[in-house]
Amino acid sequence: MSFIQTDYLLFFAAVCTVYWLLPARRFQNGFLLLGSYVFYGWLNPILCLLLFSVTAVNYLAARSIDSRPQSKDLVLGVTVVLSIVNLCFFKYFGWFSADILPKILSAETASEIQLWNLALPLGLSFYTFHNLAYTIDVYRGSFEVRKDPLDYFLYGSFFPQLVAGPVERASNLLPQLEAPRKFQIAQVASGFELALWGAFKKIALADTIAPYVDLMFQHQSPSWAMVWTGALGFTIQALADFSGYTDIARGSARMLGIELMHNFDHPYMAATPMEFWQRWHMSFSTWLREYVYVPSCFSDWVRRWITIPGTGDWGPFANTSRALLITMMVSGIWHGSTANFLLWGFYYFVIGTLYTWAMTKVPKKMKKQGGWRWITVPVMFSFTVLGMHIFRQPSVEQLLKNLQLSPVDGSLDQWIVSSAMLGLCAYAALPLVAALLAERYLIPRLKETVWWLPVRTTSWAVMAVAVFSSVRTSAADFIYFQF
């Protein structure tokens, strides 16, 4: 079930109503667990078995780690391997059967295997990481094992964040599920407002410019202006689409008395590559930092087998560079098996490493001087647009052609098309900029005045009208559903 379907509105209204009528926390949790499996198995109930299996494996693994600490290394290793193999099987089977099997098997056998045509189950990556984080935290001793299966299975399948995040941590979500929750009208209103804002970003902004962005990237001989206005359009679309999903997820959970992790913090206001990843898809970025980057920094195996030219062998810069390379390549591989995703991961490794190196050459006095963000934020945004172009362009050959185009080339029609695309970018970006300005300067001043309620309800009405007037039967799924 998708957040932008009418089915979800009816489903959530029913769940929320019954949920708040139930008398105790355990009844609420049991009902939410049932609702989560209905949500996930709405179109294909068999997928619930996969969700149950991933959750059960991690629940039993954590119990085993707690009861038999002498075997915890083996238990964690088996759990991680099973999780990664399961994820890779579904995620990369199509690529493997299409590109690799024909080279090692007969054409007839390979074609028979390709007929299986396995599709990636929605949310598999997210709830796999979500559950693994709990098991690893129990292994590290940073989180106490949970023995109540009801609470843990709800943690592993809580429907608002199940399909595309945020990638929750047990330390944030499980204590909330274990605590009593009472209906609060202010909390429900805040959640409704957040979910409506997310729907507005997805349907009125991202889905509106998506068809035109697709046309730009599908063009076989684009001009320089078409390439980069298309890349700018996708940069805006990606933020509106994925942050829109996150806001609907967080808003839905808030209406149920649960506060999910903040996932986006105006990432295009970042001034450095590191700051960008601290603001973009924060739950997944911190997951990579805690479970990939930090362990890689201190791994003897990584030090022994990976060398970054020019960094030395054992210094802090070498360690962080190696860890960043591993982390960004893991992120690239996770997004997909095509070469552009690997190139995208390597691109962020390069600019991150170059930035870290450059900062070692800047005098401390200059670093302390203010006012640099007026320069560094636009520069970083330019790097982000290039990164989004690499991410979106599946053909490396076409990507290289695009990078060689001259800014002065292009026919009159191509310049007209590029101008129209730039206008669509402005249309989609202006509400996001206005929201940022309102959040920082307007809302704090209005909240304590009599104008706050009418301004707030009017904004709800405007967003609702925009959402329902922008809905199309061909509305695209959320971008991150494919990952």
NULOTOR-406991 format. One record per residue (C-alpha): residue in three letters; x, y, z. Coordinates in steps of 0.001 Angstrom, whole numbers, plus 524288, in hexadecimal, padded with zeros to 5 digits. Example, Ala and Ser with C-alpha at 12.3 -4.5 7.8 and 13.67 -1.06 7.14 Angstrom:
<recs>
[rec 'ALA', [8300C, 7EE6C, 81E78]] [rec 'SER', [83566, 7FBDC, 81BE4]] 
</recs>
This chain:
<recs>
[rec 'MET', [80000, 80000, 80000]] [rec 'SER', [8050F, 80D69, 7FC72]] [rec 'PHE', [8033B, 819E8, 8043A]] [rec 'ILE', [7FDE7, 820D2, 7F82A]] [rec 'GLN', [7F2D8, 8172E, 7F5C6]] [rec 'THR', [7E4EF, 819C6, 7FA1F]] [rec 'ASP', [7E5A0, 80C5A, 8007D]] [rec 'TYR', [7EF96, 811A2, 80A13]] [rec 'LEU', [7E6CD, 81CDB, 80E4F]] [rec 'LEU', [7DBD3, 81343, 8116C]] [rec 'PHE', [7E52A, 80985, 81797]] [rec 'PHE', [7EBB4, 8138C, 82053]] [rec 'ALA', [7DED1, 819D5, 82472]] [rec 'ALA', [7D9C2, 80C86, 828C1]] [rec 'VAL', [7E67D, 808B8, 82F95]] [rec 'CYS', [7E7D4, 815BD, 83697]] [rec 'THR', [7D9AC, 815AA, 83B48]] [rec 'VAL', [7D9CD, 807C5, 8409E]] [rec 'TYR', [7E793, 8096D, 8461F]] [rec 'TRP', [7E3D7, 814E0, 84EDB]] [rec 'LEU', [7D781, 80DE6, 85377]] [rec 'LEU', [7DF31, 80257, 858B7]] [rec 'PRO', [7E0E8, 802B8, 8677D]] [rec 'ALA', [7EF15, 7FEA7, 86998]] [rec 'ARG', [7FC79, 7FF22, 8634F]] [rec 'ARG', [7FD4D, 7F087, 86068]] [rec 'PHE', [7F041, 7F0C4, 85964]] [rec 'GLN', [7F507, 7FC80, 851A5]] [rec 'ASN', [801CC, 7F5C8, 84E31]] [rec 'GLY', [7FAF1, 7E943, 84A32]] [rec 'PHE', [7F1A0, 7F0D3, 8418D]] [rec 'LEU', [7FCC1, 7F8B6, 83B7B]] [rec 'LEU', [80433, 7EC13, 838BB]] [rec 'LEU', [7F85A, 7E685, 831C9]] [rec 'GLY', [7F67C, 7F348, 82A60]] [rec 'SER', [804D7, 7F36C, 8265C]] [rec 'TYR', [803D1, 7E5FD, 8202B]] [rec 'VAL', [7F72D, 7E9BA, 8194C]] [rec 'PHE', [7FE0C, 7F5F2, 81429]] [rec 'TYR', [809E0, 7EE65, 80F4B]] [rec 'GLY', [8025A, 7E314, 80976]] [rec 'TRP', [7F783, 7EB49, 80368]] [rec 'LEU', [7FAE3, 7E796, 7F556]] [rec 'ASN', [80302, 7DB69, 7F7A4]] [rec 'PRO', [80065, 7D48C, 804B3]] [rec 'ILE', [80B58, 7CABE, 80267]] [rec 'LEU', [81525, 7D5B7, 80511]] [rec 'CYS', [810D9, 7D58A, 8134C]] [rec 'LEU', [8183D, 7C8B5, 814BB]] [rec 'LEU', [824BD, 7CF91, 810A1]] [rec 'LEU', [8227D, 7DAAF, 81A2E]] [rec 'PHE', [81F68, 7D104, 8250F]] [rec 'SER', [82BA3, 7C90C, 8220A]] [rec 'VAL', [834D9, 7D4BE, 82251]] [rec 'THR', [82EED, 7D97B, 82F19]] [rec 'ALA', [82EEC, 7CBF8, 83562]] [rec 'VAL', [83D21, 7C92D, 831BF]] [rec 'ASN', [841C9, 7D5B0, 83840]] [rec 'TYR', [83911, 7D3DE, 84428]] [rec 'LEU', [83E4B, 7C60E, 84667]] [rec 'ALA', [84C4A, 7CA3A, 84368]] [rec 'ALA', [84BE6, 7D4F8, 84DAA]] [rec 'ARG', [8461F, 7CB93, 857B3]] [rec 'SER', [850E7, 7C1DB, 85496]] [rec 'ILE', [85B83, 7CC44, 855C4]] [rec 'ASP', [85614, 7D00C, 86313]] [rec 'SER', [8549F, 7C229, 86856]] [rec 'ARG', [8612F, 7BC8C, 86284]] [rec 'PRO', [86B2F, 7C79A, 861FC]] [rec 'GLN', [87636, 7BDF2, 85F6B]] [rec 'SER', [8703E, 7BB6C, 851FE]] [rec 'LYS', [86C52, 7C94D, 84ED8]] [rec 'ASP', [8768D, 7CB25, 84413]] [rec 'LEU', [8718E, 7BF31, 83CDE]] [rec 'VAL', [86346, 7C2F6, 83EA8]] [rec 'LEU', [8656D, 7D0C8, 839CA]] [rec 'GLY', [86D7C, 7CC0E, 82E42]] [rec 'VAL', [8630D, 7C256, 82A0C]] [rec 'THR', [8584E, 7CC8B, 82BAA]] [rec 'VAL', [85F7F, 7D6B6, 8239C]] [rec 'VAL', [862D2, 7CCE3, 818EE]] [rec 'LEU', [854CD, 7C7CE, 81830]] [rec 'SER', [84F7F, 7D5B4, 81793]] [rec 'ILE', [858FB, 7DA39, 80D10]] [rec 'VAL', [85758, 7CDD9, 804D3]] [rec 'ASN', [8488E, 7CF13, 8059B]] [rec 'LEU', [84931, 7DD71, 801DA]] [rec 'CYS', [852D5, 7DB41, 7F6B6]] [rec 'PHE', [84AFF, 7CFD7, 7F16A]] [rec 'PHE', [83EDB, 7D813, 7EF5E]] [rec 'LYS', [845EE, 7E4A2, 7EC19]] [rec 'TYR', [84FAD, 7DFAA, 7E21F]] [rec 'PHE', [849A3, 7D33D, 7DC9B]] [rec 'GLY', [8445A, 7DA67, 7D0A6]] [rec 'TRP', [8519B, 7E04B, 7CD85]] [rec 'PHE', [8589F, 7D363, 7D00A]] [rec 'SER', [84F58, 7CB5A, 7C7A3]] [rec 'ALA', [84F98, 7D52F, 7BC68]] [rec 'ASP', [85E01, 7D8C8, 7BC08]] [rec 'ILE', [865B6, 7CDCB, 7C27B]] [rec 'LEU', [85E70, 7C0F7, 7C07C]] [rec 'PRO', [85E6F, 7C19F, 7B17C]] [rec 'LYS', [86D4F, 7C210, 7B20D]] [rec 'ILE', [86ED5, 7B5EB, 7BA84]] [rec 'LEU', [862EF, 7AD98, 7B6DC]] [rec 'SER', [85C7D, 7A95D, 7AA59]] [rec 'ALA', [85303, 7B306, 7A43C]] [rec 'GLU', [84787, 7A9E5, 7A6AB]] [rec 'THR', [84A9D, 7A7DD, 7B522]] [rec 'ALA', [84D16, 7B662, 7B74A]] [rec 'SER', [84040, 7BA1D, 7B0CD]] [rec 'GLU', [838D3, 7B066, 7B954]] [rec 'ILE', [83EB7, 7B657, 7C59E]] [rec 'GLN', [83B8C, 7C40C, 7C0D0]] [rec 'LEU', [82D36, 7C028, 7C019]] [rec 'TRP', [82CF7, 7C06C, 7CEEB]] [rec 'ASN', [82D9C, 7CF3F, 7CDCD]] [rec 'LEU', [82E86, 7D1DB, 7DC5D]] [rec 'ALA', [82A5F, 7DF8B, 7E04F]] [rec 'LEU', [8307D, 7E6B3, 7EBC2]] [rec 'PRO', [826A8, 7E619, 7F707]] [rec 'LEU', [8230A, 7F3B9, 7FB7E]] [rec 'GLY', [82A9C, 7F838, 80756]] [rec 'LEU', [8336F, 7EC3A, 80846]] [rec 'SER', [83FD4, 7F472, 80919]] [rec 'PHE', [83A24, 7FD66, 81353]] [rec 'TYR', [83483, 7F362, 81CAB]] [rec 'THR', [8408C, 7EAD5, 81B0D]] [rec 'PHE', [84961, 7F5FC, 81F9D]] [rec 'HIS', [83F53, 7F9F5, 829C6]] [rec 'ASN', [83F6B, 7EC70, 83011]] [rec 'LEU', [84E14, 7EA5E, 82E8C]] [rec 'ALA', [850A7, 7F700, 835F5]] [rec 'TYR', [849B4, 7F140, 841DC]] [rec 'THR', [8516D, 7E483, 84162]] [rec 'ILE', [85E6C, 7EB91, 83FDF]] [rec 'ASP', [85B2F, 7F4CA, 84B1D]] [rec 'VAL', [857EE, 7E935, 853E5]] [rec 'TYR', [864C6, 7E2C5, 84FCB]] [rec 'ARG', [86C50, 7EF31, 85317]] [rec 'GLY', [86589, 7F058, 8603F]] [rec 'SER', [8604D, 7FDD6, 85CFC]] [rec 'PHE', [85217, 7F96E, 85D94]] [rec 'GLU', [84B62, 7EFC4, 86690]] [rec 'VAL', [84539, 7E3EC, 8601F]] [rec 'ARG', [83658, 7E3AB, 85F93]] [rec 'LYS', [82F87, 7D706, 86314]] [rec 'ASP', [8217F, 7DB1D, 8604F]] [rec 'PRO', [81ED8, 7D67C, 85257]] [rec 'LEU', [81300, 7DF62, 8509F]] [rec 'ASP', [81A8D, 7EBF2, 852CF]] [rec 'TYR', [82629, 7E78C, 84AB6]] [rec 'PHE', [81E2D, 7E293, 83F3F]] [rec 'LEU', [81706, 7EF8B, 83EFC]] [rec 'TYR', [82438, 7F679, 83F11]] [rec 'GLY', [82858, 7EE0E, 83392]] [rec 'SER', [81C37, 7F0C6, 82B7C]] [rec 'PHE', [8166D, 7FDE1, 82FD9]] [rec 'PHE', [80F5C, 801CB, 8235E]] [rec 'PRO', [81202, 81082, 8223B]] [rec 'GLN', [820C0, 80E52, 820CB]] [rec 'LEU', [82067, 8008F, 81B55]] [rec 'VAL', [821BF, 80293, 80CA4]] [rec 'ALA', [82B52, 80DE1, 80B04]] [rec 'GLY', [82FCE, 8122C, 81864]] [rec 'PRO', [833F3, 81911, 8207E]] [rec 'VAL', [83D37, 80E05, 82413]] [rec 'GLU', [839BA, 80E0D, 83268]] [rec 'ARG', [84252, 80A81, 83DF8]] [rec 'ALA', [83D92, 801DE, 848DA]] [rec 'SER', [841EB, 80BFD, 852D6]] [rec 'ASN', [83858, 815D7, 84D24]] [rec 'LEU', [82C92, 80DBA, 8492C]] [rec 'LEU', [82BC5, 8022B, 85296]] [rec 'PRO', [82AC7, 80A39, 85F37]] [rec 'GLN', [81F81, 811C8, 85910]] [rec 'LEU', [81884, 80524, 8558F]] [rec 'GLU', [81A7C, 8003B, 8636F]] [rec 'ALA', [81523, 80C99, 869D6]] [rec 'PRO', [806B4, 81016, 86BCA]] [rec 'ARG', [80139, 81977, 861AD]] [rec 'LYS', [7F5C6, 822BF, 8635C]] [rec 'PHE', [7EDF0, 829F9, 85935]] [rec 'GLN', [7F213, 8383F, 857FC]] [rec 'ILE', [7EB1C, 840F0, 84E49]] [rec 'ALA', [7F700, 849C4, 84CA2]] [rec 'GLN', [7FF6A, 83E14, 84901]] [rec 'VAL', [7F566, 83919, 83F42]] [rec 'ALA', [7F425, 846A3, 83918]] [rec 'SER', [802EC, 847D1, 83800]] [rec 'GLY', [803D4, 83A5F, 831C5]] [rec 'PHE', [7F8F9, 83D84, 82826]] [rec 'GLU', [7FFC7, 84A20, 82456]] [rec 'LEU', [80CC0, 84328, 82221]] [rec 'ALA', [8067A, 83843, 81A19]] [rec 'LEU', [7FEF9, 84228, 811E0]] [rec 'TRP', [80B7F, 849B9, 80F39]] [rec 'GLY', [811FF, 83D0B, 80B10]] [rec 'ALA', [806C3, 839C4, 801D6]] [rec 'PHE', [80797, 8477E, 7FC24]] [rec 'LYS', [81623, 845ED, 7F965]] [rec 'LYS', [8144E, 8389B, 7F332]] [rec 'ILE', [807FC, 83AC7, 7EB14]] [rec 'ALA', [80789, 84963, 7E827]] [rec 'LEU', [81636, 84B37, 7E663]] [rec 'ALA', [81DDB, 83EAB, 7E398]] [rec 'ASP', [8138F, 837E5, 7DB4F]] [rec 'THR', [810D7, 84453, 7D3B6]] [rec 'ILE', [81EB1, 8461F, 7CECC]] [rec 'ALA', [82225, 83791, 7CE04]] [rec 'PRO', [81D05, 83539, 7C005]] [rec 'TYR', [824C4, 840C1, 7BAD2]] [rec 'VAL', [83113, 83C78, 7C1E9]] [rec 'ASP', [82F5D, 82F01, 7BBDD]] [rec 'LEU', [82E6F, 834F0, 7AE4F]] [rec 'MET', [83AF7, 83C7D, 7B07D]] [rec 'PHE', [8426A, 83040, 7B46F]] [rec 'GLN', [83C72, 82814, 7A986]] [rec 'HIS', [840A4, 8318C, 79EE5]] [rec 'GLN', [84B2D, 82B49, 7966D]] [rec 'SER', [851E0, 837F5, 79255]] [rec 'PRO', [84F73, 8423A, 79CC1]] [rec 'SER', [855FB, 84F6F, 79D0D]] [rec 'TRP', [85E49, 85403, 7A878]] [rec 'ALA', [852FA, 85C32, 7ADA5]] [rec 'MET', [84984, 850A0, 7ACB7]] [rec 'VAL', [852E6, 847C1, 7B419]] [rec 'TRP', [854CE, 850E6, 7BF8C]] [rec 'THR', [846EC, 8561D, 7C0BA]] [rec 'GLY', [842B0, 847D4, 7C0A8]] [rec 'ALA', [84CAB, 844C3, 7CB40]] [rec 'LEU', [847FE, 85072, 7D323]] [rec 'GLY', [839FC, 84BBD, 7D182]] [rec 'PHE', [83D88, 83E2D, 7D674]] [rec 'THR', [844E1, 84423, 7E1EE]] [rec 'ILE', [83874, 84B2B, 7E61A]] [rec 'GLN', [82FC8, 83F84, 7E2E8]] [rec 'ALA', [83808, 8362D, 7EB05]] [rec 'LEU', [8376C, 83EDB, 7F709]] [rec 'ALA', [828C8, 84156, 7F5CB]] [rec 'ASP', [82601, 832FF, 7F32C]] [rec 'PHE', [82DDB, 82C94, 7FDDD]] [rec 'SER', [82C3C, 836E4, 80859]] [rec 'GLY', [81DC9, 836A0, 804CE]] [rec 'TYR', [81D4E, 82815, 807D9]] [rec 'THR', [82493, 82A32, 8148F]] [rec 'ASP', [81B5A, 83512, 818CA]] [rec 'ILE', [80F68, 82CAC, 8160D]] [rec 'ALA', [815B6, 82199, 81DC9]] [rec 'ARG', [81963, 82A55, 82939]] [rec 'GLY', [80C33, 83123, 828FF]] [rec 'SER', [804C3, 8243A, 828E4]] [rec 'ALA', [80CEC, 81F08, 83435]] [rec 'ARG', [80B32, 82BB5, 83BD9]] [rec 'MET', [7FC65, 82A82, 83AB4]] [rec 'LEU', [7FE27, 81D2D, 84142]] [rec 'GLY', [8064C, 82312, 84C3B]] [rec 'ILE', [81379, 81E99, 846C7]] [rec 'GLU', [81E81, 827D0, 842EE]] [rec 'LEU', [8273C, 822A9, 8380D]] [rec 'MET', [834F5, 8277F, 8351C]] [rec 'HIS', [836D8, 8344F, 82DF1]] [rec 'ASN', [83BC2, 83095, 82067]] [rec 'PHE', [83E45, 83D2E, 818CA]] [rec 'ASP', [843B7, 84A0A, 81D8F]] [rec 'HIS', [84402, 85304, 811AC]] [rec 'PRO', [84F1E, 84B5C, 80B26]] [rec 'TYR', [850DD, 85519, 8001A]] [rec 'MET', [85537, 85F1D, 80A29]] [rec 'ALA', [86142, 856C0, 80CF9]] [rec 'ALA', [86E78, 85D37, 80B4C]] [rec 'THR', [876EF, 850EC, 80AB1]] [rec 'PRO', [8759C, 842CB, 80610]] [rec 'MET', [8759C, 83E0D, 81432]] [rec 'GLU', [86B1C, 847BD, 81813]] [rec 'PHE', [862E1, 84361, 80C89]] [rec 'TRP', [862A3, 8355F, 81197]] [rec 'GLN', [85F90, 83A62, 81F30]] [rec 'ARG', [8535D, 840BE, 81982]] [rec 'TRP', [84F1D, 83754, 80EA5]] [rec 'HIS', [84803, 82AA0, 8120B]] [rec 'MET', [84D91, 82C0E, 81F9E]] [rec 'SER', [848AA, 81F14, 824ED]] [rec 'PHE', [84F7E, 81763, 81A25]] [rec 'SER', [85B9F, 82006, 81A6D]] [rec 'THR', [85D29, 81DE9, 82905]] [rec 'TRP', [85AC0, 80F4C, 8270D]] [rec 'LEU', [86608, 80EF1, 81D63]] [rec 'ARG', [86E64, 81701, 8269C]] [rec 'GLU', [86BE7, 80E6E, 8327C]] [rec 'TYR', [86C29, 80101, 82C1A]] [rec 'VAL', [8753C, 802C9, 82052]] [rec 'TYR', [87D8E, 80F1B, 82147]] [rec 'VAL', [881E2, 80E94, 82F8E]] [rec 'PRO', [88510, 7FFEB, 82F7D]] [rec 'SER', [88CB4, 801E4, 822CA]] [rec 'CYS', [894E5, 80C8F, 82930]] [rec 'PHE', [89A19, 802FB, 8333F]] [rec 'SER', [89AA5, 7F693, 82B22]] [rec 'ASP', [8A822, 7F068, 82999]] [rec 'TRP', [8A314, 7E917, 81DBA]] [rec 'VAL', [89F48, 7F5DA, 81725]] [rec 'ARG', [8AC8F, 7FBC9, 81A44]] [rec 'ARG', [8B376, 7EFF8, 814C0]] [rec 'TRP', [8AC45, 7EEA5, 807E3]] [rec 'ILE', [8A7F2, 7FC46, 803E7]] [rec 'THR', [8B1AC, 806F3, 800A7]] [rec 'ILE', [8AE07, 814D9, 7FCCF]] [rec 'PRO', [8B94A, 81ADC, 7F4F2]] [rec 'GLY', [8BF1F, 826CF, 7FB5B]] [rec 'THR', [8B923, 8248E, 808C2]] [rec 'GLY', [8C3CC, 81CE3, 80F6C]] [rec 'ASP', [8C1BD, 80FBC, 815EC]] [rec 'TRP', [8BCFB, 8118A, 823DB]] [rec 'GLY', [8B9AE, 81FC4, 82655]] [rec 'PRO', [8AC16, 824DF, 829C7]] [rec 'PHE', [8AA24, 82A6E, 81C2B]] [rec 'ALA', [8AD30, 81D38, 81603]] [rec 'ASN', [8A3F6, 8162E, 81F43]] [rec 'THR', [898B1, 81F77, 81CE9]] [rec 'SER', [89AFD, 81F57, 80E28]] [rec 'ARG', [89A97, 81089, 80DB1]] [rec 'ALA', [88E62, 81039, 81611]] [rec 'LEU', [887E0, 81A92, 80D9D]] [rec 'LEU', [88B0C, 812CB, 8014A]] [rec 'ILE', [884E9, 8067A, 806EE]] [rec 'THR', [8790C, 80DCE, 80BFF]] [rec 'MET', [87616, 814F3, 7FF5C]] [rec 'MET', [87819, 808C9, 7F71D]] [rec 'VAL', [86EDF, 80142, 80015]] [rec 'SER', [86508, 80C3D, 7FE65]] [rec 'GLY', [866D2, 80BD4, 7EFA1]] [rec 'ILE', [8655B, 7FD08, 7EECF]] [rec 'TRP', [85969, 7FD96, 7F79E]] [rec 'HIS', [852AF, 80700, 7EE4A]] [rec 'GLY', [854AD, 7FE12, 7E28C]] [rec 'SER', [85D71, 7F54C, 7DA77]] [rec 'THR', [85F59, 7FE52, 7CEC2]] [rec 'ALA', [86C22, 80589, 7CCC6]] [rec 'ASN', [8665F, 81304, 7CF4F]] [rec 'PHE', [8638C, 80FA7, 7DD89]] [rec 'LEU', [87175, 80B02, 7DFAF]] [rec 'LEU', [87661, 81755, 7D908]] [rec 'TRP', [86D4E, 81F7F, 7E183]] [rec 'GLY', [872BA, 81951, 7EDE9]] [rec 'PHE', [880B5, 81B3F, 7E943]] [rec 'TYR', [87D97, 82964, 7E5B1]] [rec 'TYR', [87986, 82C88, 7F3A9]] [rec 'PHE', [88595, 82598, 7F8D2]] [rec 'VAL', [88E29, 82E20, 7F01D]] [rec 'ILE', [88804, 83B25, 7F3AA]] [rec 'GLY', [88782, 8376A, 8020F]] [rec 'THR', [895CE, 83385, 80237]] [rec 'LEU', [89A11, 83F89, 7FA93]] [rec 'TYR', [89282, 84853, 803D3]] [rec 'THR', [898B3, 841F7, 80FCB]] [rec 'TRP', [8A62E, 84376, 809C4]] [rec 'ALA', [8A398, 851A6, 805E7]] [rec 'MET', [89F69, 85500, 813C3]] [rec 'THR', [8ACA9, 8509E, 818D1]] [rec 'LYS', [8B2DB, 85B25, 8103A]] [rec 'VAL', [8A9FA, 8665C, 81475]] [rec 'PRO', [8AF8E, 86EC4, 81F83]] [rec 'LYS', [8A825, 86DB6, 82C6F]] [rec 'LYS', [8A612, 87C5B, 82C9E]] [rec 'MET', [89F12, 87BD4, 81F86]] [rec 'LYS', [8967E, 87085, 82410]] [rec 'LYS', [89187, 8789D, 82F75]] [rec 'GLN', [88D6D, 883E8, 826F2]] [rec 'GLY', [87ED2, 884AD, 82433]] [rec 'GLY', [877AA, 88755, 81797]] [rec 'TRP', [87D14, 87BEF, 80FD9]] [rec 'ARG', [86FD8, 87514, 80E9B]] [rec 'TRP', [86B7B, 87EF1, 80455]] [rec 'ILE', [875F7, 878F8, 7FBAC]] [rec 'THR', [876D3, 86AE6, 80061]] [rec 'VAL', [86822, 867DB, 8003D]] [rec 'PRO', [86661, 86B34, 7F1A8]] [rec 'VAL', [872E1, 863CB, 7EE65]] [rec 'MET', [86E3A, 857CB, 7F5DA]] [rec 'PHE', [860D8, 858BC, 7EF75]] [rec 'SER', [8679E, 8587D, 7E227]] [rec 'PHE', [86EC7, 84C21, 7E63F]] [rec 'THR', [861BC, 84679, 7EAB6]] [rec 'VAL', [85B59, 84921, 7DD81]] [rec 'LEU', [866B0, 84239, 7D6C1]] [rec 'GLY', [8653C, 836E3, 7E039]] [rec 'MET', [856B2, 8360E, 7DD6D]] [rec 'HIS', [85986, 835C9, 7CEDE]] [rec 'ILE', [862EE, 82A68, 7D0BA]] [rec 'PHE', [858CF, 8238E, 7D937]] [rec 'ARG', [84DB1, 8255A, 7CF6A]] [rec 'GLN', [854FB, 82283, 7C2BA]] [rec 'PRO', [85608, 8139E, 7C150]] [rec 'SER', [85E9F, 8141E, 7B523]] [rec 'VAL', [86CB8, 81773, 7B84E]] [rec 'GLU', [86F1C, 819B0, 7A9D6]] [rec 'GLN', [8644F, 823E5, 7A955]] [rec 'LEU', [86947, 829D2, 7B5FF]] [rec 'LEU', [876D2, 82BD7, 7B02D]] [rec 'LYS', [870D6, 831FC, 7A411]] [rec 'ASN', [868D9, 83B33, 7AC7E]] [rec 'LEU', [874DE, 83F97, 7B40A]] [rec 'GLN', [87BAE, 84343, 7A746]] [rec 'LEU', [870C6, 84BF7, 7A214]] [rec 'SER', [8735D, 85A59, 79FC5]] [rec 'PRO', [86AD5, 8647F, 7A6B5]] [rec 'VAL', [86942, 86C51, 79A24]] [rec 'ASP', [86431, 860FB, 791FE]] [rec 'GLY', [855DC, 85E1C, 78FBC]] [rec 'SER', [84B02, 86196, 7865E]] [rec 'LEU', [8409C, 86BD0, 788EF]] [rec 'ASP', [836C3, 8611C, 78C1E]] [rec 'GLN', [84020, 85B13, 795EE]] [rec 'TRP', [8420D, 8682B, 79CA8]] [rec 'ILE', [83339, 869EB, 79D4A]] [rec 'VAL', [831B0, 85C61, 7A33A]] [rec 'SER', [83C8B, 85F3E, 7AD06]] [rec 'SER', [83625, 86C23, 7B0C4]] [rec 'ALA', [82939, 86529, 7B2F7]] [rec 'MET', [83016, 85B0F, 7BB6D]] [rec 'LEU', [83681, 865E0, 7C334]] [rec 'GLY', [82913, 86BC9, 7C57A]] [rec 'LEU', [82410, 85EAC, 7CA84]] [rec 'CYS', [82FD2, 85DF0, 7D39C]] [rec 'ALA', [82C42, 86B50, 7D8FA]] [rec 'TYR', [81E1D, 866E8, 7DAAE]] [rec 'ALA', [82256, 85B13, 7E2B0]] [rec 'ALA', [82D1B, 861F4, 7EA40]] [rec 'LEU', [825B6, 86E26, 7EE8B]] [rec 'PRO', [81CAB, 8671A, 7F840]] [rec 'LEU', [82874, 8602E, 7FE27]] [rec 'VAL', [82FD3, 86D09, 7FFA9]] [rec 'ALA', [823B2, 873C1, 80513]] [rec 'ALA', [82204, 868C7, 80F02]] [rec 'LEU', [8302B, 86A3C, 81354]] [rec 'LEU', [82E9A, 878EA, 8152D]] [rec 'ALA', [8219B, 87736, 81C32]] [rec 'GLU', [82762, 86CEA, 8253B]] [rec 'ARG', [832C3, 875A0, 82907]] [rec 'TYR', [82CE7, 88333, 8295A]] [rec 'LEU', [81E06, 88355, 82897]] [rec 'ILE', [8189A, 877FC, 8307A]] [rec 'PRO', [8203D, 87AD6, 83D1A]] [rec 'ARG', [81A78, 8889D, 83D25]] [rec 'LEU', [80C99, 8847E, 839BB]] [rec 'LYS', [80B39, 87926, 84340]] [rec 'GLU', [80863, 881BD, 84EF3]] [rec 'THR', [7FEC1, 88AA7, 847E2]] [rec 'VAL', [7F04B, 889E3, 84454]] [rec 'TRP', [7F43D, 888B3, 8360E]] [rec 'TRP', [7FA5C, 87B46, 837B0]] [rec 'LEU', [7EDDA, 8730C, 836EF]] [rec 'PRO', [7E802, 8799C, 82AD0]] [rec 'VAL', [7F512, 8799F, 823C9]] [rec 'ARG', [7F72E, 86B52, 8272B]] [rec 'THR', [7E9B7, 86691, 82307]] [rec 'THR', [7EA37, 86EB0, 81696]] [rec 'SER', [7F727, 8687C, 812F2]] [rec 'TRP', [7F0F0, 85B12, 8152E]] [rec 'ALA', [7E5DD, 85E98, 80BF4]] [rec 'VAL', [7EF37, 86397, 80180]] [rec 'MET', [7F79A, 8575F, 80232]] [rec 'ALA', [7EBC2, 84E5E, 801F5]] [rec 'VAL', [7E632, 85515, 7F5EA]] [rec 'ALA', [7F385, 8546A, 7EF3D]] [rec 'VAL', [7F4D8, 845F4, 7F271]] [rec 'PHE', [7E76D, 841CA, 7EDB8]] [rec 'SER', [7E81E, 84A44, 7E196]] [rec 'SER', [7F58C, 844D2, 7DE17]] [rec 'VAL', [7F255, 8366C, 7DF9E]] [rec 'ARG', [7F377, 82ED5, 7D2F5]] [rec 'THR', [7F033, 820AB, 7D061]] [rec 'SER', [7FE0E, 81F17, 7CB44]] [rec 'ALA', [8046E, 82493, 7D78E]] [rec 'ALA', [811E2, 81EAC, 7D971]] [rec 'ASP', [815E2, 8165F, 7E4F5]] [rec 'PHE', [81F81, 81C1B, 7EE92]] [rec 'ILE', [82D41, 81BF5, 7E903]] [rec 'TYR', [832D3, 81402, 7F438]] [rec 'PHE', [82930, 808DC, 7F204]] [rec 'GLN', [832E4, 803A8, 7E7EF]] [rec 'PHE', [83D9A, 8029D, 7F23A]] 
</recs>
